[in-house]
Amino acid sequence: MGDLQKAQAKATHLRSGLDVARSEAVSASDAAKARRAQATARAKERRAAEKGAEGVGRAVADLEAEHGADMMAQLTAAERSSLSEDTAEEGRLREALVGATTKRLEAEAAVGELTAHLESNLRKRRAELASPSAREEA
């Protein structure tokens, strides 16, 4: 009878270890999926930012070409001054856009990492609560 109890205790212990290993494997899989999703999102955002930068570059080239045209001779001094200020403001806004985009990407990455971590902890806790040894201790 004692050998049977030992075997049952060992089997329970092994099942508990197996449940923990399965939970860890699921958590690792979920974290990998989250990282892949983040990488995909970052790649999409990077492509969109590159397209936006190309568009801005074309707009700048167009504005510079227009800026150098004879049209400048037709502008008043006040209009030329306003144009110069607007061009400077455009540069400042472009720099602010790059900074804001970077911060947004960093925040999204942090959210993804925290989500993966919380999901992992939740799965571990659920596995602990579901395991027979946790029920016996409670």
FILUMNU-181290 format. One record per residue: residue in three letters; residue number from 0; x, y, z of N, C-alpha, C in turn. Coordinates in nm, 2 decimals, always signed. Example, Ala and Ser with C-alpha at 12.3 -4.5 7.8 and 13.67 -1.06 7.14 Angstrom:
+-----+-----+--------+--------+--------+--------+---------+--------+--------+--------+--------+
!  aa !   i !  neast ! nnorth !    nup ! caeast ! canorth !   caup !  ceast ! cnorth !    cup !
+-----+-----+--------+--------+--------+--------+---------+--------+--------+--------+--------+
! ALA !   0 !  +1.32 !  -0.57 !  +0.78 !  +1.23 !   -0.45 !  +0.78 !  +1.32 !  -0.33 !  +0.78 !
! SER !   1 !  +1.28 !  -0.22 !  +0.71 !  +1.37 !   -0.11 !  +0.71 !  +1.29 !  +0.00 !  +0.79 !
+-----+-----+--------+--------+--------+--------+---------+--------+--------+--------+--------+
//
This chain:
+-----+-----+--------+--------+--------+--------+---------+--------+--------+--------+--------+
!  aa !   i !  neast ! nnorth !    nup ! caeast ! canorth !   caup !  ceast ! cnorth !    cup !
+-----+-----+--------+--------+--------+--------+---------+--------+--------+--------+--------+
! MET !   0 !  +0.08 !  -0.12 !  +0.00 !  +0.00 !   +0.00 !  +0.00 !  +0.09 !  +0.13 !  +0.00 !
! GLY !   1 !  +0.20 !  +0.13 !  +0.07 !  +0.29 !   +0.24 !  +0.08 !  +0.35 !  +0.27 !  -0.06 !
! ASP !   2 !  +0.38 !  +0.17 !  -0.13 !  +0.44 !   +0.19 !  -0.26 !  +0.34 !  +0.25 !  -0.36 !
! LEU !   3 !  +0.22 !  +0.22 !  -0.35 !  +0.11 !   +0.27 !  -0.43 !  +0.10 !  +0.42 !  -0.40 !
! GLN !   4 !  +0.10 !  +0.46 !  -0.27 !  +0.09 !   +0.60 !  -0.24 !  +0.21 !  +0.68 !  -0.29 !
! LYS !   5 !  +0.33 !  +0.62 !  -0.28 !  +0.45 !   +0.69 !  -0.33 !  +0.44 !  +0.71 !  -0.48 !
! ALA !   6 !  +0.39 !  +0.61 !  -0.55 !  +0.38 !   +0.61 !  -0.69 !  +0.28 !  +0.72 !  -0.73 !
! GLN !   7 !  +0.17 !  +0.73 !  -0.65 !  +0.07 !   +0.83 !  -0.68 !  +0.12 !  +0.97 !  -0.65 !
! ALA !   8 !  +0.19 !  +0.98 !  -0.54 !  +0.25 !   +1.11 !  -0.51 !  +0.35 !  +1.15 !  -0.62 !
! LYS !   9 !  +0.43 !  +1.06 !  -0.66 !  +0.53 !   +1.09 !  -0.77 !  +0.46 !  +1.13 !  -0.90 !
! ALA !  10 !  +0.35 !  +1.06 !  -0.93 !  +0.28 !   +1.09 !  -1.05 !  +0.21 !  +1.23 !  -1.04 !
! THR !  11 !  +0.16 !  +1.26 !  -0.92 !  +0.10 !   +1.39 !  -0.90 !  +0.21 !  +1.50 !  -0.92 !
! HIS !  12 !  +0.33 !  +1.48 !  -0.86 !  +0.44 !   +1.57 !  -0.87 !  +0.48 !  +1.59 !  -1.02 !
! LEU !  13 !  +0.49 !  +1.48 !  -1.09 !  +0.53 !   +1.49 !  -1.23 !  +0.42 !  +1.56 !  -1.31 !
! ARG !  14 !  +0.30 !  +1.53 !  -1.28 !  +0.19 !   +1.60 !  -1.36 !  +0.20 !  +1.75 !  -1.33 !
! SER !  15 !  +0.22 !  +1.79 !  -1.21 !  +0.24 !   +1.93 !  -1.17 !  +0.35 !  +1.99 !  -1.25 !
! GLY !  16 !  +0.46 !  +1.92 !  -1.25 !  +0.58 !   +1.97 !  -1.33 !  +0.55 !  +1.99 !  -1.47 !
! LEU !  17 !  +0.48 !  +1.89 !  -1.53 !  +0.44 !   +1.89 !  -1.67 !  +0.34 !  +2.01 !  -1.69 !
! ASP !  18 !  +0.25 !  +2.04 !  -1.60 !  +0.16 !   +2.15 !  -1.62 !  +0.24 !  +2.28 !  -1.62 !
! VAL !  19 !  +0.33 !  +2.29 !  -1.53 !  +0.42 !   +2.42 !  -1.53 !  +0.50 !  +2.43 !  -1.65 !
! ALA !  20 !  +0.55 !  +2.32 !  -1.70 !  +0.63 !   +2.33 !  -1.83 !  +0.54 !  +2.37 !  -1.94 !
! ARG !  21 !  +0.42 !  +2.31 !  -1.95 !  +0.33 !   +2.35 !  -2.06 !  +0.29 !  +2.49 !  -2.05 !
! SER !  22 !  +0.27 !  +2.54 !  -1.93 !  +0.23 !   +2.68 !  -1.91 !  +0.35 !  +2.77 !  -1.95 !
! GLU !  23 !  +0.47 !  +2.73 !  -1.92 !  +0.58 !   +2.81 !  -1.96 !  +0.60 !  +2.81 !  -2.11 !
! ALA !  24 !  +0.57 !  +2.70 !  -2.17 !  +0.58 !   +2.69 !  -2.32 !  +0.48 !  +2.78 !  -2.38 !
! VAL !  25 !  +0.36 !  +2.77 !  -2.33 !  +0.25 !   +2.86 !  -2.38 !  +0.29 !  +3.01 !  -2.37 !
! SER !  26 !  +0.34 !  +3.04 !  -2.25 !  +0.38 !   +3.18 !  -2.23 !  +0.49 !  +3.22 !  -2.32 !
! ALA !  27 !  +0.59 !  +3.14 !  -2.34 !  +0.70 !   +3.17 !  -2.44 !  +0.64 !  +3.18 !  -2.58 !
! SER !  28 !  +0.55 !  +3.10 !  -2.62 !  +0.49 !   +3.11 !  -2.75 !  +0.41 !  +3.24 !  -2.76 !
! ASP !  29 !  +0.34 !  +3.27 !  -2.66 !  +0.26 !   +3.40 !  -2.66 !  +0.35 !  +3.52 !  -2.67 !
! ALA !  30 !  +0.46 !  +3.51 !  -2.60 !  +0.56 !   +3.63 !  -2.60 !  +0.62 !  +3.64 !  -2.74 !
! ALA !  31 !  +0.65 !  +3.52 !  -2.80 !  +0.70 !   +3.52 !  -2.94 !  +0.60 !  +3.58 !  -3.04 !
! LYS !  32 !  +0.48 !  +3.54 !  -3.02 !  +0.37 !   +3.60 !  -3.11 !  +0.36 !  +3.75 !  -3.09 !
! ALA !  33 !  +0.37 !  +3.79 !  -2.97 !  +0.36 !   +3.93 !  -2.94 !  +0.47 !  +4.01 !  -3.00 !
! ARG !  34 !  +0.60 !  +3.95 !  -2.99 !  +0.71 !   +4.01 !  -3.06 !  +0.70 !  +4.02 !  -3.21 !
! ARG !  35 !  +0.65 !  +3.91 !  -3.27 !  +0.63 !   +3.91 !  -3.41 !  +0.52 !  +4.02 !  -3.45 !
! ALA !  36 !  +0.42 !  +4.03 !  -3.37 !  +0.31 !   +4.13 !  -3.40 !  +0.37 !  +4.27 !  -3.39 !
! GLN !  37 !  +0.46 !  +4.29 !  -3.29 !  +0.52 !   +4.42 !  -3.27 !  +0.61 !  +4.45 !  -3.39 !
! ALA !  38 !  +0.69 !  +4.35 !  -3.43 !  +0.78 !   +4.37 !  -3.54 !  +0.70 !  +4.40 !  -3.67 !
! THR !  39 !  +0.59 !  +4.33 !  -3.69 !  +0.51 !   +4.36 !  -3.81 !  +0.45 !  +4.50 !  -3.80 !
! ALA !  40 !  +0.40 !  +4.54 !  -3.69 !  +0.35 !   +4.68 !  -3.67 !  +0.46 !  +4.78 !  -3.69 !
! ARG !  41 !  +0.58 !  +4.76 !  -3.64 !  +0.69 !   +4.85 !  -3.66 !  +0.73 !  +4.86 !  -3.80 !
! ALA !  42 !  +0.73 !  +4.75 !  -3.87 !  +0.77 !   +4.75 !  -4.01 !  +0.66 !  +4.83 !  -4.09 !
! LYS !  43 !  +0.53 !  +4.81 !  -4.06 !  +0.43 !   +4.89 !  -4.13 !  +0.45 !  +5.04 !  -4.11 !
! GLU !  44 !  +0.47 !  +5.07 !  -3.98 !  +0.49 !   +5.21 !  -3.95 !  +0.61 !  +5.27 !  -4.01 !
! ARG !  45 !  +0.72 !  +5.19 !  -4.02 !  +0.84 !   +5.24 !  -4.08 !  +0.82 !  +5.27 !  -4.22 !
! ARG !  46 !  +0.75 !  +5.17 !  -4.29 !  +0.72 !   +5.19 !  -4.43 !  +0.63 !  +5.32 !  -4.45 !
! ALA !  47 !  +0.53 !  +5.34 !  -4.37 !  +0.44 !   +5.45 !  -4.38 !  +0.53 !  +5.58 !  -4.35 !
! ALA !  48 !  +0.61 !  +5.58 !  -4.25 !  +0.70 !   +5.69 !  -4.23 !  +0.79 !  +5.72 !  -4.34 !
! GLU !  49 !  +0.85 !  +5.62 !  -4.40 !  +0.93 !   +5.64 !  -4.52 !  +0.86 !  +5.70 !  -4.63 !
! LYS !  50 !  +0.74 !  +5.65 !  -4.66 !  +0.65 !   +5.71 !  -4.76 !  +0.62 !  +5.85 !  -4.73 !
! GLY !  51 !  +0.59 !  +5.88 !  -4.61 !  +0.56 !   +6.02 !  -4.57 !  +0.69 !  +6.11 !  -4.59 !
! ALA !  52 !  +0.80 !  +6.05 !  -4.55 !  +0.93 !   +6.13 !  -4.57 !  +0.95 !  +6.15 !  -4.71 !
! GLU !  53 !  +0.93 !  +6.05 !  -4.80 !  +0.95 !   +6.07 !  -4.94 !  +0.85 !  +6.18 !  -4.99 !
! GLY !  54 !  +0.73 !  +6.18 !  -4.95 !  +0.63 !   +6.28 !  -4.99 !  +0.68 !  +6.42 !  -4.94 !
! VAL !  55 !  +0.73 !  +6.43 !  -4.82 !  +0.78 !   +6.56 !  -4.77 !  +0.90 !  +6.60 !  -4.85 !
! GLY !  56 !  +0.98 !  +6.51 !  -4.88 !  +1.10 !   +6.54 !  -4.96 !  +1.06 !  +6.59 !  -5.10 !
! ARG !  57 !  +0.96 !  +6.53 !  -5.16 !  +0.92 !   +6.58 !  -5.29 !  +0.85 !  +6.72 !  -5.27 !
! ALA !  58 !  +0.78 !  +6.74 !  -5.17 !  +0.71 !   +6.87 !  -5.14 !  +0.82 !  +6.97 !  -5.12 !
! VAL !  59 !  +0.92 !  +6.94 !  -5.05 !  +1.03 !   +7.04 !  -5.03 !  +1.10 !  +7.07 !  -5.16 !
! ALA !  60 !  +1.13 !  +6.97 !  -5.24 !  +1.19 !   +6.99 !  -5.37 !  +1.10 !  +7.08 !  -5.45 !
! ASP !  61 !  +0.97 !  +7.05 !  -5.45 !  +0.88 !   +7.14 !  -5.53 !  +0.88 !  +7.28 !  -5.48 !
! LEU !  62 !  +0.88 !  +7.29 !  -5.35 !  +0.88 !   +7.43 !  -5.29 !  +1.01 !  +7.50 !  -5.32 !
! GLU !  63 !  +1.12 !  +7.43 !  -5.31 !  +1.25 !   +7.49 !  -5.34 !  +1.26 !  +7.53 !  -5.49 !
! ALA !  64 !  +1.20 !  +7.45 !  -5.57 !  +1.20 !   +7.49 !  -5.72 !  +1.11 !  +7.61 !  -5.74 !
! GLU !  65 !  +1.00 !  +7.61 !  -5.67 !  +0.91 !   +7.72 !  -5.68 !  +0.97 !  +7.84 !  -5.61 !
! HIS !  66 !  +1.04 !  +7.82 !  -5.51 !  +1.11 !   +7.93 !  -5.43 !  +1.21 !  +8.00 !  -5.52 !
! GLY !  67 !  +1.28 !  +7.92 !  -5.60 !  +1.38 !   +7.98 !  -5.68 !  +1.33 !  +8.04 !  -5.82 !
! ALA !  68 !  +1.21 !  +8.02 !  -5.84 !  +1.15 !   +8.07 !  -5.97 !  +1.13 !  +8.22 !  -5.97 !
! ASP !  69 !  +1.10 !  +8.28 !  -6.08 !  +1.08 !   +8.42 !  -6.09 !  +0.96 !  +8.47 !  -6.01 !
! MET !  70 !  +0.88 !  +8.38 !  -5.96 !  +0.77 !   +8.42 !  -5.87 !  +0.82 !  +8.51 !  -5.76 !
! MET !  71 !  +0.94 !  +8.48 !  -5.71 !  +0.99 !   +8.56 !  -5.59 !  +1.00 !  +8.70 !  -5.63 !
! ALA !  72 !  +1.03 !  +8.73 !  -5.75 !  +1.04 !   +8.87 !  -5.79 !  +0.90 !  +8.94 !  -5.78 !
! GLN !  73 !  +0.80 !  +8.87 !  -5.79 !  +0.66 !   +8.92 !  -5.79 !  +0.61 !  +8.94 !  -5.65 !
! LEU !  74 !  +0.68 !  +8.88 !  -5.55 !  +0.63 !   +8.89 !  -5.41 !  +0.68 !  +9.03 !  -5.35 !
! THR !  75 !  +0.59 !  +9.07 !  -5.26 !  +0.63 !   +9.19 !  -5.18 !  +0.73 !  +9.15 !  -5.07 !
! ALA !  76 !  +0.79 !  +9.24 !  -5.01 !  +0.89 !   +9.21 !  -4.90 !  +0.82 !  +9.14 !  -4.79 !
! ALA !  77 !  +0.70 !  +9.18 !  -4.76 !  +0.63 !   +9.11 !  -4.65 !  +0.59 !  +8.97 !  -4.69 !
! GLU !  78 !  +0.56 !  +8.94 !  -4.81 !  +0.53 !   +8.81 !  -4.86 !  +0.66 !  +8.72 !  -4.86 !
! ARG !  79 !  +0.77 !  +8.78 !  -4.89 !  +0.90 !   +8.71 !  -4.89 !  +0.93 !  +8.67 !  -4.75 !
! SER !  80 !  +0.91 !  +8.77 !  -4.66 !  +0.94 !   +8.74 !  -4.52 !  +0.85 !  +8.63 !  -4.46 !
! SER !  81 !  +0.72 !  +8.64 !  -4.50 !  +0.63 !   +8.54 !  -4.45 !  +0.67 !  +8.40 !  -4.50 !
! LEU !  82 !  +0.71 !  +8.40 !  -4.63 !  +0.75 !   +8.27 !  -4.69 !  +0.87 !  +8.21 !  -4.62 !
! SER !  83 !  +0.97 !  +8.30 !  -4.58 !  +1.09 !   +8.25 !  -4.51 !  +1.05 !  +8.20 !  -4.37 !
! GLU !  84 !  +0.96 !  +8.27 !  -4.31 !  +0.92 !   +8.22 !  -4.17 !  +0.84 !  +8.08 !  -4.19 !
! ASP !  85 !  +0.76 !  +8.07 !  -4.29 !  +0.69 !   +7.95 !  -4.31 !  +0.78 !  +7.83 !  -4.34 !
! THR !  86 !  +0.88 !  +7.86 !  -4.42 !  +0.98 !   +7.76 !  -4.45 !  +1.05 !  +7.71 !  -4.32 !
! ALA !  87 !  +1.09 !  +7.80 !  -4.24 !  +1.16 !   +7.77 !  -4.11 !  +1.06 !  +7.69 !  -4.02 !
! GLU !  88 !  +0.93 !  +7.73 !  -4.02 !  +0.83 !   +7.66 !  -3.94 !  +0.81 !  +7.52 !  -3.99 !
! GLU !  89 !  +0.81 !  +7.50 !  -4.12 !  +0.80 !   +7.37 !  -4.18 !  +0.91 !  +7.28 !  -4.13 !
! GLY !  90 !  +1.03 !  +7.33 !  -4.13 !  +1.15 !   +7.25 !  -4.08 !  +1.13 !  +7.21 !  -3.93 !
! ARG !  91 !  +1.09 !  +7.30 !  -3.85 !  +1.07 !   +7.27 !  -3.71 !  +0.95 !  +7.17 !  -3.69 !
! LEU !  92 !  +0.85 !  +7.18 !  -3.77 !  +0.74 !   +7.09 !  -3.76 !  +0.78 !  +6.95 !  -3.81 !
! ARG !  93 !  +0.86 !  +6.94 !  -3.91 !  +0.91 !   +6.82 !  -3.96 !  +0.99 !  +6.74 !  -3.85 !
! GLU !  94 !  +1.08 !  +6.82 !  -3.78 !  +1.16 !   +6.76 !  -3.67 !  +1.07 !  +6.71 !  -3.56 !
! ALA !  95 !  +0.97 !  +6.79 !  -3.53 !  +0.87 !   +6.75 !  -3.42 !  +0.80 !  +6.62 !  -3.46 !
! LEU !  96 !  +0.76 !  +6.61 !  -3.59 !  +0.69 !   +6.49 !  -3.63 !  +0.78 !  +6.37 !  -3.62 !
! VAL !  97 !  +0.91 !  +6.38 !  -3.65 !  +1.00 !   +6.27 !  -3.64 !  +1.01 !  +6.23 !  -3.49 !
! GLY !  98 !  +1.02 !  +6.33 !  -3.40 !  +1.03 !   +6.30 !  -3.26 !  +0.91 !  +6.24 !  -3.21 !
! ALA !  99 !  +0.79 !  +6.29 !  -3.25 !  +0.66 !   +6.23 !  -3.20 !  +0.65 !  +6.09 !  -3.25 !
! THR ! 100 !  +0.69 !  +6.06 !  -3.37 !  +0.67 !   +5.93 !  -3.43 !  +0.76 !  +5.83 !  -3.35 !
! THR ! 101 !  +0.88 !  +5.87 !  -3.32 !  +0.97 !   +5.79 !  -3.24 !  +0.92 !  +5.76 !  -3.11 !
! LYS ! 102 !  +0.86 !  +5.86 !  -3.04 !  +0.81 !   +5.84 !  -2.91 !  +0.69 !  +5.74 !  -2.91 !
! ARG ! 103 !  +0.60 !  +5.76 !  -3.02 !  +0.49 !   +5.67 !  -3.03 !  +0.53 !  +5.52 !  -3.05 !
! LEU ! 104 !  +0.63 !  +5.50 !  -3.13 !  +0.68 !   +5.37 !  -3.16 !  +0.74 !  +5.31 !  -3.03 !
! GLU ! 105 !  +0.81 !  +5.39 !  -2.95 !  +0.86 !   +5.34 !  -2.83 !  +0.75 !  +5.30 !  -2.73 !
! ALA ! 106 !  +0.65 !  +5.39 !  -2.72 !  +0.53 !   +5.36 !  -2.64 !  +0.46 !  +5.23 !  -2.68 !
! GLU ! 107 !  +0.44 !  +5.21 !  -2.81 !  +0.37 !   +5.09 !  -2.86 !  +0.46 !  +4.97 !  -2.82 !
! ALA ! 108 !  +0.59 !  +4.98 !  -2.84 !  +0.67 !   +4.87 !  -2.80 !  +0.66 !  +4.83 !  -2.65 !
! ALA ! 109 !  +0.66 !  +4.94 !  -2.57 !  +0.65 !   +4.91 !  -2.43 !  +0.51 !  +4.85 !  -2.39 !
! VAL ! 110 !  +0.41 !  +4.90 !  -2.46 !  +0.28 !   +4.84 !  -2.43 !  +0.28 !  +4.69 !  -2.47 !
! GLY ! 111 !  +0.33 !  +4.66 !  -2.58 !  +0.34 !   +4.52 !  -2.63 !  +0.42 !  +4.43 !  -2.53 !
! GLU ! 112 !  +0.53 !  +4.48 !  -2.48 !  +0.61 !   +4.40 !  -2.39 !  +0.53 !  +4.38 !  -2.26 !
! LEU ! 113 !  +0.47 !  +4.49 !  -2.21 !  +0.40 !   +4.48 !  -2.08 !  +0.28 !  +4.38 !  -2.10 !
! THR ! 114 !  +0.21 !  +4.39 !  -2.21 !  +0.10 !   +4.30 !  -2.24 !  +0.15 !  +4.16 !  -2.24 !
! ALA ! 115 !  +0.25 !  +4.13 !  -2.31 !  +0.31 !   +3.99 !  -2.31 !  +0.35 !  +3.95 !  -2.17 !
! HIS ! 116 !  +0.41 !  +4.03 !  -2.09 !  +0.45 !   +4.00 !  -1.96 !  +0.33 !  +3.97 !  -1.87 !
! LEU ! 117 !  +0.22 !  +4.05 !  -1.88 !  +0.10 !   +4.03 !  -1.80 !  +0.03 !  +3.90 !  -1.84 !
! GLU ! 118 !  +0.02 !  +3.88 !  -1.97 !  -0.04 !   +3.75 !  -2.01 !  +0.04 !  +3.63 !  -1.96 !
! SER ! 119 !  +0.17 !  +3.64 !  -1.96 !  +0.25 !   +3.53 !  -1.92 !  +0.23 !  +3.51 !  -1.77 !
! ASN ! 120 !  +0.23 !  +3.62 !  -1.69 !  +0.20 !   +3.60 !  -1.55 !  +0.06 !  +3.55 !  -1.52 !
! LEU ! 121 !  -0.04 !  +3.59 !  -1.60 !  -0.17 !   +3.54 !  -1.58 !  -0.18 !  +3.39 !  -1.61 !
! ARG ! 122 !  -0.11 !  +3.35 !  -1.71 !  -0.12 !   +3.20 !  -1.75 !  -0.05 !  +3.12 !  -1.64 !
! LYS ! 123 !  +0.07 !  +3.17 !  -1.59 !  +0.14 !   +3.10 !  -1.48 !  +0.05 !  +3.09 !  -1.36 !
! ARG ! 124 !  -0.02 !  +3.20 !  -1.32 !  -0.10 !   +3.20 !  -1.20 !  -0.22 !  +3.10 !  -1.22 !
! ARG ! 125 !  -0.28 !  +3.11 !  -1.34 !  -0.39 !   +3.01 !  -1.37 !  -0.34 !  +2.87 !  -1.36 !
! ALA ! 126 !  -0.22 !  +2.84 !  -1.41 !  -0.17 !   +2.71 !  -1.41 !  -0.14 !  +2.67 !  -1.26 !
! GLU ! 127 !  -0.09 !  +2.76 !  -1.18 !  -0.07 !   +2.73 !  -1.04 !  -0.20 !  +2.70 !  -0.97 !
! LEU ! 128 !  -0.30 !  +2.78 !  -1.00 !  -0.43 !   +2.76 !  -0.93 !  -0.50 !  +2.63 !  -0.98 !
! ALA ! 129 !  -0.47 !  +2.59 !  -1.11 !  -0.53 !   +2.47 !  -1.16 !  -0.46 !  +2.34 !  -1.12 !
! SER ! 130 !  -0.33 !  +2.36 !  -1.08 !  -0.26 !   +2.24 !  -1.05 !  -0.31 !  +2.17 !  -0.92 !
! PRO ! 131 !  -0.31 !  +2.04 !  -0.91 !  -0.36 !   +1.97 !  -0.79 !  -0.29 !  +2.01 !  -0.66 !
! SER ! 132 !  -0.16 !  +2.04 !  -0.67 !  -0.08 !   +2.07 !  -0.55 !  -0.13 !  +2.21 !  -0.49 !
! ALA ! 133 !  -0.16 !  +2.30 !  -0.58 !  -0.21 !   +2.43 !  -0.54 !  -0.34 !  +2.42 !  -0.47 !
! ARG ! 134 !  -0.43 !  +2.33 !  -0.52 !  -0.56 !   +2.32 !  -0.46 !  -0.55 !  +2.25 !  -0.32 !
! GLU ! 135 !  -0.45 !  +2.16 !  -0.30 !  -0.43 !   +2.10 !  -0.17 !  -0.38 !  +2.20 !  -0.07 !
! GLU ! 136 !  -0.29 !  +2.29 !  -0.12 !  -0.23 !   +2.39 !  -0.02 !  -0.34 !  +2.49 !  +0.02 !
! ALA ! 137 !  -0.43 !  +2.52 !  -0.07 !  -0.53 !   +2.61 !  -0.03 !  -0.63 !  +2.55 !  +0.06 !
+-----+-----+--------+--------+--------+--------+---------+--------+--------+--------+--------+
//
